[in-house]
Amino acid sequence: MRATTLSSTSGIEDDDDVSSNSDHHHLVRVSDEASGRSLTAWVSEVGNDVVVAVGGGDQPHVGCVVLAVPTPGRGKSGFSPTTSVVTIPPHKEEPIARPVAEAVCGRFGRVTVVTAGVHEDGIDRAGIEIFLRLAEKLADAVVAHLGGRS
């Protein structure tokens, strides 16, 4: 397993080849150093499609699934994502999964599935806001990672 820090100040880590016999599984992590919170994305390329599992907090899980399908549009790739969302009640991770799915699909024109589950006992509104900011940062980091592999 190789580990490369994309930016030491941004708290982004990129661990390639977490599966010793595959070049299609990757780990991308973003963190907020001040709070100690982080989100991790397990990124898999399945044929031309992308599957991402996002977890964070005390107990990562599947709380939401977002499917983004490329449709002709004005995105950077000439595609805009059309999304479908399944949320497992009472979870509220759509705002974490959706930006990652839409960013990958919109940038590369690839069908993208993102699951997300973040749990932190006793989290307050400020903690939730940190995870929402981390989700945007994670979307950029996953796109950068996949773009560097093309």
TORLO-827105 format. One record per residue: residue number from 1; residue in three letters; x, y, z of N, C-alpha, C in turn. Coordinates in nm, 2 decimals, m for minus. Example, Ala and Ser with C-alpha at 12.3 -4.5 7.8 and 13.67 -1.06 7.14 Angstrom:
2
+-----+-----+--------+---------+--------+---------+----------+--------+--------+---------+--------+
:   i :  aa : n.east : n.north :   n.up : ca.east : ca.north :  ca.up : c.east : c.north :   c.up :
+-----+-----+--------+---------+--------+---------+----------+--------+--------+---------+--------+
:   1 : Ala :   1.32 :   m0.57 :   0.78 :    1.23 :    m0.45 :   0.78 :   1.32 :   m0.33 :   0.78 :
:   2 : Ser :   1.28 :   m0.22 :   0.71 :    1.37 :    m0.11 :   0.71 :   1.29 :    0.00 :   0.79 :
+-----+-----+--------+---------+--------+---------+----------+--------+--------+---------+--------+
***
This chain:
150
+-----+-----+--------+---------+--------+---------+----------+--------+--------+---------+--------+
:   i :  aa : n.east : n.north :   n.up : ca.east : ca.north :  ca.up : c.east : c.north :   c.up :
+-----+-----+--------+---------+--------+---------+----------+--------+--------+---------+--------+
:   1 : Met :   0.08 :   m0.12 :   0.00 :    0.00 :     0.00 :   0.00 :   0.09 :    0.12 :   0.00 :
:   2 : Arg :   0.06 :    0.22 :  m0.09 :    0.13 :     0.34 :  m0.09 :   0.04 :    0.45 :  m0.03 :
:   3 : Ala :   0.10 :    0.55 :   0.03 :    0.03 :     0.66 :   0.08 :   0.10 :    0.79 :   0.03 :
:   4 : Thr :   0.02 :    0.88 :  m0.02 :    0.06 :     1.00 :  m0.07 :  m0.02 :    1.11 :  m0.01 :
:   5 : Thr :   0.04 :    1.22 :   0.04 :   m0.03 :     1.33 :   0.09 :  m0.04 :    1.43 :  m0.02 :
:   6 : Leu :  m0.17 :    1.46 :  m0.06 :   m0.19 :     1.55 :  m0.17 :  m0.16 :    1.70 :  m0.12 :
:   7 : Ser :  m0.20 :    1.73 :   0.00 :   m0.18 :     1.86 :   0.06 :  m0.17 :    1.85 :   0.21 :
:   8 : Ser :  m0.06 :    1.87 :   0.26 :   m0.04 :     1.86 :   0.41 :  m0.12 :    1.96 :   0.48 :
:   9 : Thr :  m0.15 :    2.08 :   0.42 :   m0.23 :     2.18 :   0.49 :  m0.37 :    2.16 :   0.48 :
:  10 : Ser :  m0.42 :    2.09 :   0.38 :   m0.56 :     2.07 :   0.36 :  m0.61 :    1.94 :   0.43 :
:  11 : Gly :  m0.52 :    1.86 :   0.48 :   m0.57 :     1.74 :   0.55 :  m0.62 :    1.64 :   0.45 :
:  12 : Ile :  m0.57 :    1.64 :   0.33 :   m0.62 :     1.54 :   0.23 :  m0.51 :    1.43 :   0.22 :
:  13 : Glu :  m0.55 :    1.31 :   0.23 :   m0.46 :     1.19 :   0.21 :  m0.52 :    1.11 :   0.10 :
:  14 : Asp :  m0.43 :    1.05 :   0.02 :   m0.47 :     0.96 :  m0.09 :  m0.39 :    0.83 :  m0.08 :
:  15 : Asp :  m0.45 :    0.73 :  m0.04 :   m0.39 :     0.60 :  m0.03 :  m0.43 :    0.51 :  m0.15 :
:  16 : Asp :  m0.33 :    0.48 :  m0.24 :   m0.36 :     0.40 :  m0.36 :  m0.35 :    0.25 :  m0.33 :
:  17 : Asp :  m0.42 :    0.18 :  m0.40 :   m0.40 :     0.03 :  m0.41 :  m0.42 :   m0.03 :  m0.27 :
:  18 : Val :  m0.53 :    0.00 :  m0.20 :   m0.55 :    m0.06 :  m0.07 :  m0.57 :   m0.21 :  m0.09 :
:  19 : Ser :  m0.61 :   m0.26 :  m0.20 :   m0.62 :    m0.40 :  m0.23 :  m0.49 :   m0.44 :  m0.30 :
:  20 : Ser :  m0.41 :   m0.53 :  m0.24 :   m0.28 :    m0.56 :  m0.30 :  m0.28 :   m0.62 :  m0.44 :
:  21 : Asn :  m0.40 :   m0.66 :  m0.49 :   m0.40 :    m0.73 :  m0.62 :  m0.49 :   m0.65 :  m0.71 :
:  22 : Ser :  m0.52 :   m0.52 :  m0.69 :   m0.60 :    m0.45 :  m0.78 :  m0.56 :   m0.30 :  m0.79 :
:  23 : Asp :  m0.57 :   m0.25 :  m0.91 :   m0.54 :    m0.10 :  m0.92 :  m0.66 :   m0.02 :  m0.93 :
:  24 : His :  m0.78 :   m0.08 :  m0.89 :   m0.91 :    m0.01 :  m0.91 :  m0.97 :    0.02 :  m0.78 :
:  25 : His :  m0.90 :    0.01 :  m0.66 :   m0.96 :     0.04 :  m0.53 :  m0.87 :    0.14 :  m0.47 :
:  26 : His :  m0.92 :    0.25 :  m0.42 :   m0.84 :     0.36 :  m0.36 :  m0.91 :    0.42 :  m0.24 :
:  27 : Leu :  m0.83 :    0.48 :  m0.15 :   m0.88 :     0.54 :  m0.03 :  m0.84 :    0.69 :  m0.04 :
:  28 : Val :  m0.94 :    0.77 :  m0.02 :   m0.92 :     0.92 :  m0.02 :  m0.98 :    0.97 :   0.11 :
:  29 : Arg :  m0.90 :    1.05 :   0.19 :   m0.95 :     1.10 :   0.32 :  m0.93 :    1.25 :   0.32 :
:  30 : Val :  m1.02 :    1.32 :   0.38 :   m1.01 :     1.46 :   0.41 :  m1.04 :    1.48 :   0.56 :
:  31 : Ser :  m0.97 :    1.58 :   0.61 :   m0.99 :     1.60 :   0.76 :  m0.99 :    1.75 :   0.79 :
:  32 : Asp :  m1.05 :    1.77 :   0.91 :   m1.05 :     1.91 :   0.97 :  m0.96 :    1.90 :   1.09 :
:  33 : Glu :  m0.84 :    1.95 :   1.08 :   m0.74 :     1.93 :   1.18 :  m0.78 :    1.99 :   1.32 :
:  34 : Ala :  m0.85 :    2.11 :   1.31 :   m0.90 :     2.17 :   1.43 :  m0.99 :    2.09 :   1.52 :
:  35 : Ser :  m1.08 :    2.02 :   1.45 :   m1.18 :     1.94 :   1.52 :  m1.15 :    1.79 :   1.53 :
:  36 : Gly :  m1.05 :    1.75 :   1.45 :   m1.02 :     1.61 :   1.45 :  m1.11 :    1.52 :   1.37 :
:  37 : Arg :  m1.21 :    1.58 :   1.30 :   m1.31 :     1.51 :   1.23 :  m1.25 :    1.48 :   1.09 :
:  38 : Ser :  m1.30 :    1.37 :   1.03 :   m1.26 :     1.33 :   0.89 :  m1.36 :    1.25 :   0.82 :
:  39 : Leu :  m1.35 :    1.25 :   0.69 :   m1.44 :     1.17 :   0.61 :  m1.34 :    1.08 :   0.52 :
:  40 : Thr :  m1.38 :    0.96 :   0.51 :   m1.30 :     0.87 :   0.42 :  m1.38 :    0.82 :   0.31 :
:  41 : Ala :  m1.33 :    0.81 :   0.19 :   m1.40 :     0.76 :   0.07 :  m1.32 :    0.64 :   0.02 :
:  42 : Trp :  m1.39 :    0.52 :   0.01 :   m1.33 :     0.40 :  m0.05 :  m1.38 :    0.41 :  m0.19 :
:  43 : Val :  m1.29 :    0.43 :  m0.29 :   m1.33 :     0.45 :  m0.43 :  m1.29 :    0.33 :  m0.51 :
:  44 : Ser :  m1.39 :    0.28 :  m0.58 :   m1.37 :     0.16 :  m0.67 :  m1.41 :    0.20 :  m0.81 :
:  45 : Glu :  m1.33 :    0.16 :  m0.90 :   m1.37 :     0.18 :  m1.04 :  m1.41 :    0.04 :  m1.09 :
:  46 : Val :  m1.54 :    0.03 :  m1.13 :   m1.60 :    m0.09 :  m1.17 :  m1.63 :   m0.08 :  m1.32 :
:  47 : Gly :  m1.54 :   m0.13 :  m1.41 :   m1.56 :    m0.10 :  m1.55 :  m1.54 :    0.04 :  m1.57 :
:  48 : Asn :  m1.63 :    0.11 :  m1.64 :   m1.63 :     0.25 :  m1.66 :  m1.70 :    0.33 :  m1.55 :
:  49 : Asp :  m1.76 :    0.26 :  m1.46 :   m1.84 :     0.32 :  m1.35 :  m1.76 :    0.34 :  m1.23 :
:  50 : Val :  m1.81 :    0.42 :  m1.13 :   m1.74 :     0.45 :  m1.01 :  m1.83 :    0.43 :  m0.89 :
:  51 : Val :  m1.78 :    0.35 :  m0.79 :   m1.86 :     0.33 :  m0.67 :  m1.77 :    0.39 :  m0.55 :
:  52 : Val :  m1.84 :    0.47 :  m0.47 :   m1.77 :     0.53 :  m0.36 :  m1.85 :    0.51 :  m0.23 :
:  53 : Ala :  m1.78 :    0.46 :  m0.13 :   m1.84 :     0.45 :   0.01 :  m1.77 :    0.55 :   0.09 :
:  54 : Val :  m1.85 :    0.64 :   0.15 :   m1.81 :     0.75 :   0.24 :  m1.84 :    0.72 :   0.38 :
:  55 : Gly :  m1.75 :    0.73 :   0.47 :   m1.78 :     0.70 :   0.61 :  m1.70 :    0.80 :   0.70 :
:  56 : Gly :  m1.76 :    0.82 :   0.82 :   m1.69 :     0.91 :   0.91 :  m1.75 :    0.90 :   1.05 :
:  57 : Gly :  m1.69 :    0.97 :   1.14 :   m1.74 :     0.97 :   1.28 :  m1.70 :    0.84 :   1.35 :
:  58 : Asp :  m1.78 :    0.81 :   1.45 :   m1.75 :     0.70 :   1.54 :  m1.79 :    0.56 :   1.48 :
:  59 : Gln :  m1.89 :    0.57 :   1.39 :   m1.94 :     0.44 :   1.33 :  m1.99 :    0.46 :   1.19 :
:  60 : Pro :  m1.90 :    0.45 :   1.09 :   m1.94 :     0.46 :   0.95 :  m2.04 :    0.35 :   0.92 :
:  61 : His :  m2.13 :    0.38 :   0.83 :   m2.24 :     0.29 :   0.79 :  m2.30 :    0.33 :   0.66 :
:  62 : Val :  m2.40 :    0.26 :   0.61 :   m2.48 :     0.31 :   0.49 :  m2.61 :    0.37 :   0.54 :
:  63 : Gly :  m2.61 :    0.50 :   0.53 :   m2.73 :     0.58 :   0.56 :  m2.80 :    0.63 :   0.44 :
:  64 : Cys :  m2.73 :    0.64 :   0.33 :   m2.79 :     0.70 :   0.21 :  m2.71 :    0.65 :   0.09 :
:  65 : Val :  m2.78 :    0.63 :  m0.02 :   m2.72 :     0.59 :  m0.15 :  m2.77 :    0.70 :  m0.25 :
:  66 : Val :  m2.67 :    0.75 :  m0.32 :   m2.70 :     0.84 :  m0.43 :  m2.64 :    0.78 :  m0.56 :
:  67 : Leu :  m2.73 :    0.77 :  m0.66 :   m2.69 :     0.73 :  m0.80 :  m2.69 :    0.85 :  m0.89 :
:  68 : Ala :  m2.58 :    0.88 :  m0.95 :   m2.57 :     0.99 :  m1.05 :  m2.54 :    0.93 :  m1.19 :
:  69 : Val :  m2.63 :    0.96 :  m1.28 :   m2.62 :     0.91 :  m1.42 :  m2.59 :    1.03 :  m1.51 :
:  70 : Pro :  m2.49 :    1.02 :  m1.60 :   m2.46 :     1.13 :  m1.69 :  m2.57 :    1.15 :  m1.80 :
:  71 : Thr :  m2.61 :    1.27 :  m1.81 :   m2.70 :     1.30 :  m1.92 :  m2.64 :    1.42 :  m2.00 :
:  72 : Pro :  m2.67 :    1.43 :  m2.13 :   m2.61 :     1.54 :  m2.20 :  m2.64 :    1.67 :  m2.14 :
:  73 : Gly :  m2.54 :    1.76 :  m2.12 :   m2.56 :     1.89 :  m2.05 :  m2.44 :    1.98 :  m2.07 :
:  74 : Arg :  m2.43 :    2.07 :  m1.98 :   m2.33 :     2.17 :  m1.98 :  m2.21 :    2.15 :  m1.89 :
:  75 : Gly :  m2.20 :    2.04 :  m1.82 :   m2.09 :     2.01 :  m1.73 :  m1.96 :    2.02 :  m1.80 :
:  76 : Lys :  m1.85 :    2.01 :  m1.72 :   m1.72 :     2.02 :  m1.77 :  m1.69 :    1.91 :  m1.87 :
:  77 : Ser :  m1.76 :    1.79 :  m1.85 :   m1.74 :     1.68 :  m1.94 :  m1.84 :    1.68 :  m2.06 :
:  78 : Gly :  m1.93 :    1.78 :  m2.06 :   m2.04 :     1.78 :  m2.15 :  m2.16 :    1.70 :  m2.10 :
:  79 : Phe :  m2.15 :    1.66 :  m1.97 :   m2.26 :     1.59 :  m1.91 :  m2.31 :    1.66 :  m1.78 :
:  80 : Ser :  m2.43 :    1.64 :  m1.75 :   m2.48 :     1.69 :  m1.62 :  m2.54 :    1.56 :  m1.55 :
:  81 : Pro :  m2.52 :    1.55 :  m1.42 :   m2.57 :     1.43 :  m1.35 :  m2.72 :    1.44 :  m1.32 :
:  82 : Thr :  m2.79 :    1.33 :  m1.35 :   m2.92 :     1.31 :  m1.30 :  m2.91 :    1.22 :  m1.18 :
:  83 : Thr :  m2.97 :    1.26 :  m1.07 :   m2.95 :     1.18 :  m0.95 :  m3.08 :    1.12 :  m0.90 :
:  84 : Ser :  m3.06 :    1.00 :  m0.84 :   m3.16 :     0.93 :  m0.76 :  m3.11 :    0.91 :  m0.62 :
:  85 : Val :  m3.19 :    0.92 :  m0.52 :   m3.15 :     0.91 :  m0.38 :  m3.23 :    0.81 :  m0.31 :
:  86 : Val :  m3.17 :    0.73 :  m0.23 :   m3.24 :     0.64 :  m0.13 :  m3.18 :    0.67 :   0.00 :
:  87 : Thr :  m3.26 :    0.71 :   0.09 :   m3.22 :     0.74 :   0.23 :  m3.28 :    0.64 :   0.32 :
:  88 : Ile :  m3.20 :    0.58 :   0.41 :   m3.25 :     0.49 :   0.51 :  m3.29 :    0.57 :   0.63 :
:  89 : Pro :  m3.43 :    0.58 :   0.66 :   m3.47 :     0.65 :   0.78 :  m3.41 :    0.60 :   0.90 :
:  90 : Pro :  m3.37 :    0.68 :   0.99 :   m3.38 :     0.83 :   1.00 :  m3.26 :    0.90 :   0.96 :
:  91 : His :  m3.17 :    0.84 :   0.88 :   m3.04 :     0.90 :   0.84 :  m3.06 :    1.02 :   0.75 :
:  92 : Lys :  m2.96 :    1.11 :   0.76 :   m2.96 :     1.24 :   0.69 :  m2.83 :    1.26 :   0.61 :
:  93 : Glu :  m2.77 :    1.16 :   0.55 :   m2.64 :     1.18 :   0.49 :  m2.65 :    1.22 :   0.34 :
:  94 : Glu :  m2.76 :    1.25 :   0.28 :   m2.77 :     1.29 :   0.15 :  m2.68 :    1.41 :   0.12 :
:  95 : Pro :  m2.67 :    1.51 :   0.20 :   m2.58 :     1.62 :   0.17 :  m2.43 :    1.59 :   0.18 :
:  96 : Ile :  m2.40 :    1.47 :   0.22 :   m2.26 :     1.42 :   0.22 :  m2.24 :    1.34 :   0.09 :
:  97 : Ala :  m2.33 :    1.25 :   0.05 :   m2.32 :     1.17 :  m0.06 :  m2.34 :    1.24 :  m0.20 :
:  98 : Arg :  m2.44 :    1.33 :  m0.20 :   m2.48 :     1.39 :  m0.33 :  m2.36 :    1.47 :  m0.39 :
:  99 : Pro :  m2.29 :    1.56 :  m0.31 :   m2.18 :     1.63 :  m0.38 :  m2.07 :    1.55 :  m0.44 :
: 100 : Val :  m2.04 :    1.43 :  m0.38 :   m1.94 :     1.34 :  m0.43 :  m1.99 :    1.28 :  m0.56 :
: 101 : Ala :  m2.11 :    1.23 :  m0.56 :   m2.17 :     1.16 :  m0.68 :  m2.18 :    1.26 :  m0.79 :
: 102 : Glu :  m2.23 :    1.38 :  m0.77 :   m2.25 :     1.47 :  m0.88 :  m2.12 :    1.53 :  m0.93 :
: 103 : Ala :  m2.02 :    1.54 :  m0.84 :   m1.89 :     1.59 :  m0.89 :  m1.82 :    1.49 :  m0.98 :
: 104 : Val :  m1.82 :    1.37 :  m0.94 :   m1.76 :     1.26 :  m1.02 :  m1.83 :    1.24 :  m1.15 :
: 105 : Cys :  m1.96 :    1.23 :  m1.14 :   m2.04 :     1.21 :  m1.27 :  m2.03 :    1.32 :  m1.36 :
: 106 : Gly :  m2.05 :    1.45 :  m1.31 :   m2.04 :     1.57 :  m1.39 :  m1.91 :    1.59 :  m1.45 :
: 107 : Arg :  m1.80 :    1.56 :  m1.38 :   m1.67 :     1.58 :  m1.44 :  m1.62 :    1.48 :  m1.54 :
: 108 : Phe :  m1.66 :    1.35 :  m1.51 :   m1.61 :     1.24 :  m1.60 :  m1.71 :    1.18 :  m1.69 :
: 109 : Gly :  m1.84 :    1.21 :  m1.67 :   m1.95 :     1.15 :  m1.75 :  m1.96 :    1.00 :  m1.72 :
: 110 : Arg :  m1.93 :    0.96 :  m1.59 :   m1.94 :     0.82 :  m1.56 :  m2.05 :    0.79 :  m1.46 :
: 111 : Val :  m2.12 :    0.68 :  m1.47 :   m2.22 :     0.64 :  m1.38 :  m2.15 :    0.63 :  m1.24 :
: 112 : Thr :  m2.21 :    0.70 :  m1.14 :   m2.14 :     0.70 :  m1.01 :  m2.25 :    0.67 :  m0.90 :
: 113 : Val :  m2.21 :    0.58 :  m0.81 :   m2.29 :     0.54 :  m0.69 :  m2.21 :    0.58 :  m0.57 :
: 114 : Val :  m2.27 :    0.65 :  m0.48 :   m2.20 :     0.69 :  m0.35 :  m2.30 :    0.65 :  m0.24 :
: 115 : Thr :  m2.24 :    0.58 :  m0.14 :   m2.31 :     0.55 :  m0.02 :  m2.24 :    0.64 :   0.09 :
: 116 : Ala :  m2.31 :    0.68 :   0.19 :   m2.26 :     0.76 :   0.29 :  m2.32 :    0.73 :   0.43 :
: 117 : Gly :  m2.24 :    0.73 :   0.53 :   m2.28 :     0.71 :   0.66 :  m2.19 :    0.76 :   0.76 :
: 118 : Val :  m2.23 :    0.86 :   0.84 :   m2.15 :     0.93 :   0.94 :  m2.23 :    0.93 :   1.07 :
: 119 : His :  m2.16 :    0.88 :   1.17 :   m2.23 :     0.88 :   1.31 :  m2.13 :    0.93 :   1.41 :
: 120 : Glu :  m2.17 :    1.03 :   1.49 :   m2.10 :     1.08 :   1.60 :  m2.19 :    1.10 :   1.71 :
: 121 : Asp :  m2.18 :    1.03 :   1.82 :   m2.27 :     1.05 :   1.94 :  m2.26 :    1.19 :   1.99 :
: 122 : Gly :  m2.38 :    1.25 :   2.01 :   m2.38 :     1.39 :   2.07 :  m2.34 :    1.50 :   1.98 :
: 123 : Ile :  m2.33 :    1.48 :   1.85 :   m2.29 :     1.58 :   1.76 :  m2.38 :    1.71 :   1.77 :
: 124 : Asp :  m2.32 :    1.82 :   1.76 :   m2.39 :     1.95 :   1.76 :  m2.40 :    2.01 :   1.62 :
: 125 : Arg :  m2.46 :    2.12 :   1.61 :   m2.48 :     2.18 :   1.48 :  m2.34 :    2.22 :   1.42 :
: 126 : Ala :  m2.25 :    2.27 :   1.50 :   m2.12 :     2.30 :   1.45 :  m2.05 :    2.18 :   1.39 :
: 127 : Gly :  m2.06 :    2.07 :   1.46 :   m2.00 :     1.94 :   1.41 :  m2.06 :    1.90 :   1.28 :
: 128 : Ile :  m2.19 :    1.91 :   1.27 :   m2.26 :     1.88 :   1.14 :  m2.21 :    1.97 :   1.03 :
: 129 : Glu :  m2.19 :    2.09 :   1.06 :   m2.14 :     2.19 :   0.95 :  m2.00 :    2.15 :   0.91 :
: 130 : Ile :  m1.92 :    2.10 :   1.00 :   m1.78 :     2.06 :   0.96 :  m1.79 :    1.94 :   0.87 :
: 131 : Phe :  m1.88 :    1.84 :   0.90 :   m1.89 :     1.73 :   0.81 :  m1.94 :    1.77 :   0.67 :
: 132 : Leu :  m2.03 :    1.87 :   0.67 :   m2.08 :     1.92 :   0.54 :  m1.97 :    1.98 :   0.46 :
: 133 : Arg :  m1.89 :    2.06 :   0.52 :   m1.77 :     2.12 :   0.45 :  m1.68 :    2.02 :   0.41 :
: 134 : Leu :  m1.66 :    1.92 :   0.49 :   m1.57 :     1.81 :   0.45 :  m1.62 :    1.73 :   0.33 :
: 135 : Ala :  m1.75 :    1.72 :   0.32 :   m1.81 :     1.65 :   0.20 :  m1.78 :    1.72 :   0.07 :
: 136 : Glu :  m1.78 :    1.86 :   0.08 :   m1.75 :     1.93 :  m0.04 :  m1.60 :    1.91 :  m0.08 :
: 137 : Lys :  m1.52 :    1.92 :   0.03 :   m1.37 :     1.90 :   0.01 :  m1.34 :    1.75 :  m0.04 :
: 138 : Leu :  m1.42 :    1.66 :   0.01 :   m1.40 :     1.52 :  m0.03 :  m1.44 :    1.50 :  m0.18 :
: 139 : Ala :  m1.55 :    1.57 :  m0.22 :   m1.59 :     1.56 :  m0.36 :  m1.47 :    1.61 :  m0.45 :
: 140 : Asp :  m1.41 :    1.72 :  m0.42 :   m1.30 :     1.78 :  m0.49 :  m1.18 :    1.68 :  m0.49 :
: 141 : Ala :  m1.15 :    1.62 :  m0.38 :   m1.04 :     1.53 :  m0.36 :  m1.06 :    1.40 :  m0.45 :
: 142 : Val :  m1.18 :    1.35 :  m0.45 :   m1.21 :     1.23 :  m0.53 :  m1.20 :    1.26 :  m0.68 :
: 143 : Val :  m1.25 :    1.37 :  m0.72 :   m1.24 :     1.41 :  m0.86 :  m1.09 :    1.43 :  m0.89 :
: 144 : Ala :  m1.01 :    1.50 :  m0.81 :   m0.87 :     1.52 :  m0.84 :  m0.80 :    1.38 :  m0.84 :
: 145 : His :  m0.83 :    1.29 :  m0.76 :   m0.77 :     1.16 :  m0.76 :  m0.80 :    1.08 :  m0.89 :
: 146 : Leu :  m0.93 :    1.08 :  m0.92 :   m0.96 :     1.01 :  m1.04 :  m0.91 :    1.08 :  m1.17 :
: 147 : Gly :  m0.90 :    1.21 :  m1.17 :   m0.85 :     1.28 :  m1.28 :  m0.70 :    1.26 :  m1.30 :
: 148 : Gly :  m0.63 :    1.23 :  m1.19 :   m0.49 :     1.20 :  m1.19 :  m0.46 :    1.06 :  m1.24 :
: 149 : Arg :  m0.56 :    0.98 :  m1.25 :   m0.54 :     0.84 :  m1.29 :  m0.57 :    0.82 :  m1.44 :
: 150 : Ser :  m0.63 :    0.92 :  m1.50 :   m0.67 :     0.91 :  m1.64 :  m0.55 :    0.91 :  m1.73 :
+-----+-----+--------+---------+--------+---------+----------+--------+--------+---------+--------+
***
